[in-house]
Amino acid sequence: MQAIAPFSVIVAEEILTHHGEIMGMFLKETIPSGLSVEETIRRIRSQDGLVNIPHPFEIIRGSSLNGRITEEIAGQIDVMEVFNARSPSSASSVKARAFTEKHGIAQGAGSDAHTLHEIGSVYIEMPEFNGKDEFLQALAQGKIYGHRSSPAVRMYSTWAKLKNQFLNRR
């Protein structure tokens, strides 16, 4: 995709650790789920990648990184999502913004799209960049746009999971 796209493509992956998800950005290889937070960060860094925390401080989402752990690794976080379209409330966004400002962490955002119509519900307008260092500089100049997804999108995801489980049992 990087070779053919007329725009910058960042290879990234959400990795489920024992304490929640961490996103590695600018990766060259897959990182397996189920590792410790420390090992996951070590593997992201070994690929010269960036550590991004998706949907932080969410109480409802079981895959959010534990708040205590987030505080412990603050100095190792490059980017933190301060707006996620699937977050049911703005409280986690407010907390994430305060956390990034306190720790000097770049602010990111995401659609967290699980269906086609969710793609682009949140985006960041930012200058063009080449590589991770320019990405961080451009992100600092970026402006976040978007809106929260309807709570109904969760029904689509649940339906898709149930459908896949049923089809895999056959």
C-alpha positions as CSV (number, residue, x, y, z in Angstrom):
1,M,0.0,0.0,0.0
2,Q,2.8,2.4,0.8
3,A,4.3,1.9,-2.7
4,I,1.1,2.6,-4.6
5,A,-0.9,5.1,-2.5
6,P,-0.9,8.8,-3.6
7,F,-0.7,9.7,0.1
8,S,1.4,8.8,3.2
9,V,0.6,5.4,4.6
10,I,1.6,4.6,8.2
11,V,1.9,0.9,9.0
12,A,0.4,0.5,12.5
13,E,-1.1,-2.1,14.7
14,E,-3.1,-2.2,17.9
15,I,-1.5,-4.7,20.2
16,L,-3.4,-6.2,23.1
17,T,-1.2,-6.5,26.1
18,H,-2.1,-7.9,29.6
19,H,-3.2,-4.4,30.6
20,G,-4.9,-3.1,27.5
21,E,-4.1,-2.0,23.9
22,I,-1.1,-0.1,22.7
23,M,-0.7,1.0,19.1
24,G,2.7,0.7,17.4
25,M,3.1,3.1,14.5
26,F,5.7,3.0,11.7
27,L,6.1,-0.8,12.2
28,K,8.0,-3.1,9.9
29,E,6.8,-6.4,11.5
30,T,3.8,-7.7,13.4
31,I,4.0,-7.7,17.2
32,P,2.0,-10.5,18.9
33,S,-0.7,-9.9,21.4
34,G,-0.4,-11.1,25.0
35,L,2.9,-9.6,25.8
36,S,3.6,-7.3,28.8
37,V,3.3,-3.6,28.3
38,E,7.1,-3.2,28.7
39,E,7.9,-5.9,26.1
40,T,5.3,-4.5,23.7
41,I,6.9,-1.0,24.0
42,R,10.4,-2.6,23.6
43,R,9.4,-4.4,20.4
44,I,7.8,-1.2,19.0
45,R,11.0,0.8,19.8
46,S,13.2,-2.0,18.3
47,Q,11.5,-1.3,15.0
48,D,12.1,2.5,15.4
49,G,8.3,2.8,15.8
50,L,6.1,5.2,17.8
51,V,4.1,4.3,20.9
52,N,0.5,5.5,20.6
53,I,-2.2,4.9,23.3
54,P,-5.6,4.4,21.6
55,H,-8.9,5.2,23.4
56,P,-7.3,6.0,26.8
57,F,-9.1,6.4,30.1
58,E,-12.3,4.7,28.9
59,I,-14.1,2.8,31.6
60,I,-16.6,0.9,29.4
61,R,-14.0,-0.4,26.9
62,G,-12.2,-3.4,28.3
63,S,-9.3,-3.0,25.9
64,S,-8.3,0.4,27.2
65,L,-4.9,0.6,28.8
66,N,-5.1,0.6,32.6
67,G,-4.9,4.2,33.9
68,R,-2.2,3.3,36.5
69,I,-0.1,1.7,33.8
70,T,-0.6,4.7,31.5
71,E,0.8,7.0,34.2
72,E,3.8,4.7,34.8
73,I,4.7,4.7,31.1
74,A,4.0,8.3,30.4
75,G,7.6,9.1,29.5
76,Q,7.5,6.4,26.8
77,I,4.3,7.5,25.0
78,D,4.8,9.4,21.8
79,V,1.1,9.9,20.8
80,M,-2.2,9.6,22.7
81,E,-5.6,9.6,21.2
82,V,-7.6,12.5,22.6
83,F,-10.7,12.0,20.5
84,N,-12.1,8.6,19.5
85,A,-15.4,8.5,17.5
86,R,-16.5,5.4,19.3
87,S,-16.0,6.8,22.8
88,P,-19.5,7.1,24.3
89,S,-18.7,10.1,26.4
90,S,-16.4,13.1,26.2
91,A,-15.0,12.5,29.7
92,S,-12.2,10.3,28.5
93,S,-11.3,12.9,25.9
94,V,-11.0,15.6,28.5
95,K,-8.8,13.4,30.7
96,A,-6.6,12.4,27.7
97,R,-6.1,16.0,26.7
98,A,-5.1,17.0,30.2
99,F,-2.7,14.0,30.3
100,T,-1.0,14.9,27.0
101,E,-0.6,18.5,28.0
102,K,0.9,17.5,31.4
103,H,3.4,15.1,29.9
104,G,4.1,16.8,26.5
105,I,2.7,14.0,24.4
106,A,1.4,14.5,20.9
107,Q,-2.4,14.5,20.5
108,G,-4.0,12.1,18.0
109,A,-7.5,11.1,17.1
110,G,-9.3,8.3,15.3
111,S,-12.5,7.1,13.8
112,D,-12.0,3.6,15.2
113,A,-14.0,2.5,12.2
114,H,-15.4,-1.0,12.3
115,T,-17.8,-0.4,9.4
116,L,-17.5,1.5,6.1
117,H,-19.7,4.4,7.0
118,E,-17.5,5.2,10.1
119,I,-14.4,5.8,8.1
120,G,-13.4,9.4,8.2
121,S,-15.8,10.3,11.0
122,V,-12.7,11.8,12.8
123,Y,-9.6,13.0,11.1
124,I,-6.7,15.3,11.6
125,E,-5.7,18.0,9.0
126,M,-1.9,18.4,9.2
127,P,1.0,19.2,7.0
128,E,2.5,16.5,4.8
129,F,5.4,14.5,6.3
130,N,8.1,12.0,5.5
131,G,8.9,9.5,8.3
132,K,8.1,9.4,12.0
133,D,10.0,12.5,13.1
134,E,8.3,14.7,10.6
135,F,5.0,13.0,11.4
136,L,5.3,14.1,15.1
137,Q,6.1,17.6,14.0
138,A,3.2,17.7,11.6
139,L,0.8,16.2,14.2
140,A,1.7,19.0,16.6
141,Q,0.5,21.4,14.0
142,G,-2.6,19.4,13.2
143,K,-6.3,20.2,13.9
144,I,-8.8,17.5,14.9
145,Y,-12.2,17.4,13.2
146,G,-15.1,15.0,13.5
147,H,-18.0,13.7,15.5
148,R,-18.9,10.8,17.8
149,S,-20.4,7.8,16.2
150,S,-23.9,6.8,17.0
151,P,-24.2,4.2,19.8
152,A,-25.9,2.0,17.1
153,V,-22.5,1.3,15.5
154,R,-21.8,-1.0,18.4
155,M,-24.7,-3.2,17.3
156,Y,-23.1,-3.6,13.9
157,S,-19.8,-4.7,15.5
158,T,-21.7,-7.1,17.9
159,W,-23.6,-8.5,14.9
160,A,-20.4,-9.0,12.9
161,K,-18.7,-10.9,15.8
162,L,-21.7,-13.1,16.3
163,K,-22.0,-13.9,12.6
164,N,-18.3,-14.7,12.4
165,Q,-18.5,-17.0,15.5
166,F,-21.5,-18.8,13.9
167,L,-19.8,-19.2,10.5
168,N,-16.5,-20.4,12.1
169,R,-18.3,-23.1,14.0
170,R,-19.6,-24.7,10.8
